Amino acid sequence: MASCFRGPLPGRPSLPLFLLLLRVSLAQERAAATSLLSGYFGTKSRYEEVNQHLLQDPLSLGPPDPGYLLPSAACAPLQLRALIRHGTRFPTEKQIRKLGQLHRLLRSQERPCPAAQQFAHWDMWYHPDMDGKLAPKGRLDMEQLAQRLAARFPGLFSPQRRFAFASSSKHRCVESSAAFRKGLQLALHRQLPARGNEAGKAGLGAPAHSGGNKVGPWPGGLWAPAHTTGADIENEETEINDKLMRFFDHCEKFVTCVEENATAMYEVDAFKQGPEMKRVLEKIAATLCVPVRDLNADLVQVAFFTCSFELAIKNVNSPWCSLFNEEDAKVLEYLNDLKQYWKRGYGYDINSRSSCILFQDIFKHLDKAIAESKSSMPISSPVILQFGHAETLQPLLALMGFFKDEEPLAANNYKKQMHRKFRSGRIVPYASNLIFVLYHCDQAKTPEEEYQVQILLNEKLLPFPHSEETVSLYTDLKNHYKDILQNCHFSEECELSKTNNTSTDEL
Ligand SMILES: O=P(O)(O)O[C@@H]1[C@H](OP(=O)(O)O)[C@H](O)[C@@H](O)[C@H](O)[C@H]1OP(=O)(O)O
């Protein structure tokens, strides 16, 4: 009998409406699950995790910074050096293979339980040749970062200025540089207004350095960057420089004693077998109705990473997220942070010491800009933009003493490290950026006050370890890092000792 009513019976939703409501509530549940986890994705975190305002407006300069912000009428930016991690990328081949292994395991179950069924039908859209390449979202990360920096420092990012671009040889970095150029070209030629706060509070640059410095020919040096002017930014090549952007690949001691030393990641391996990971493993095995023996820490980690990839790359709340709660996420974040700590951070001295070649290059160009300014010469390199990796920034930050905890991160002190400083997702998410800004202050009362420096991490002022201030006299900064600047010699630091003892104690 045909239904007497068009549409649902009063008081009873029709099946489609019921399904719609169910789907909406499922989507809301997934969104809630993902947002619970997204603060724990470590180096697989999207940039928006450390700048939430960008979720509303990707060109916003964010809330006024509580720190003491230059530039001001008295202090104009003279040189800016940005070390930028590539934008959002696809998983590496290593992770894609692990995901394929887990997906096949779930599809091979004869009687999958409901939770496992949803994964058996999940579209495994990742393929090995994606291998860490820049994702479309990663291009957007870079285009928008360029526009924000241009708005924050209009005195430096102007069409008349010239820009030096350098990059690691990896696709994700070269493509990030190209996308950044595109964003910069957009900003310079459209002179996009700043968003968010009025000039000054938001760190908007004062007019170009009043010392009348014009840009001049590149005088040469460790690398001769490809200088381009605002007019032809998008078409110029980027200088490939792995010696600076992938210094770790060129450091024999690091490669032998850390990268290729199976015992170097002892704490990571121990944590994978420890009680915290055991609890997570047993929980996931029960949820997926698979024997625990068929799972391991790497497979559980790749399920967690896939939740992060789906959010960062496609901005979707993936079913993979529903496997984990916040406690699980904290454990998996710690597992990733242990790797970053021991492979790229404070774990071994060689990790940070090998970055002194980059650190010294930064100060070499700061010195040069000051010398040129003092002699009223053109500033040869007012803006230096370099595109690298999380493993470019982390060793450098460790060398400078940022985010150092009292105690090393270890497999046996997870609970004690709950409030650690070294959380890689807060430091080096995709598109993270470490920016050195050198200022010339016209109304300096002493010669030392004439040149001052600020450092920004992810567009927020970073207090200096030696003073906890957000501004430093350049002379104080150089003095604090005197030993590294004068006594860290890359070739000596990276030379394997004749005894060829790769004991990690010596690292
Ligand atoms: O676990 P992943 O994502 O494969 O690790 C990436 C890989 O580092 P390894 O140390 O594992 O070789 C790539 O070589 C690095 O360039 C990536 O930075 C790294 O990803 P992550 O930074 O998230 O550890």
The ligand as a MOL file (V3000), in Angstrom:
LIG
                    3D

  0  0  0     0  0            999 V3000
M  V30 BEGIN CTAB
M  V30 COUNTS 24 24 0 0 0
M  V30 BEGIN ATOM
M  V30 1 O 59.1660 7.6930 10.2920 0
M  V30 2 P 59.3090 8.4850 9.0460 0
M  V30 3 O 58.1790 9.4060 8.7730 0
M  V30 4 O 59.7020 7.7050 7.8440 0
M  V30 5 O 60.5730 9.3870 9.3730 0
M  V30 6 C 60.9860 10.2940 8.3880 0
M  V30 7 C 62.3090 9.8460 7.8500 0
M  V30 8 O 63.2060 9.8670 8.9350 0
M  V30 9 P 63.9950 8.5700 9.3910 0
M  V30 10 O 64.8450 9.0820 10.4850 0
M  V30 11 O 62.9530 7.6020 9.8720 0
M  V30 12 O 64.7200 8.1070 8.1830 0
M  V30 13 C 62.7850 10.8280 6.8090 0
M  V30 14 O 64.0470 10.4070 6.3350 0
M  V30 15 C 62.9240 12.2090 7.4150 0
M  V30 16 O 63.3000 13.1440 6.4230 0
M  V30 17 C 61.6270 12.6650 8.0330 0
M  V30 18 O 61.8110 13.9060 8.6920 0
M  V30 19 C 61.1460 11.6280 9.0320 0
M  V30 20 O 59.8690 11.9990 9.4760 0
M  V30 21 P 59.7570 12.6420 10.9340 0
M  V30 22 O 60.4310 13.9770 10.8200 0
M  V30 23 O 58.2910 12.7040 11.1650 0
M  V30 24 O 60.4990 11.7140 11.8740 0
M  V30 END ATOM
M  V30 BEGIN BOND
M  V30 1 2 1 2
M  V30 2 1 2 3
M  V30 3 1 2 4
M  V30 4 1 2 5
M  V30 5 1 5 6
M  V30 6 1 6 7
M  V30 7 1 6 19
M  V30 8 1 7 8
M  V30 9 1 7 13
M  V30 10 1 8 9
M  V30 11 2 9 10
M  V30 12 1 9 11
M  V30 13 1 9 12
M  V30 14 1 13 14
M  V30 15 1 13 15
M  V30 16 1 15 16
M  V30 17 1 15 17
M  V30 18 1 17 18
M  V30 19 1 17 19
M  V30 20 1 19 20
M  V30 21 1 20 21
M  V30 22 2 21 22
M  V30 23 1 21 23
M  V30 24 1 21 24
M  V30 END BOND
M  V30 END CTAB
M  END
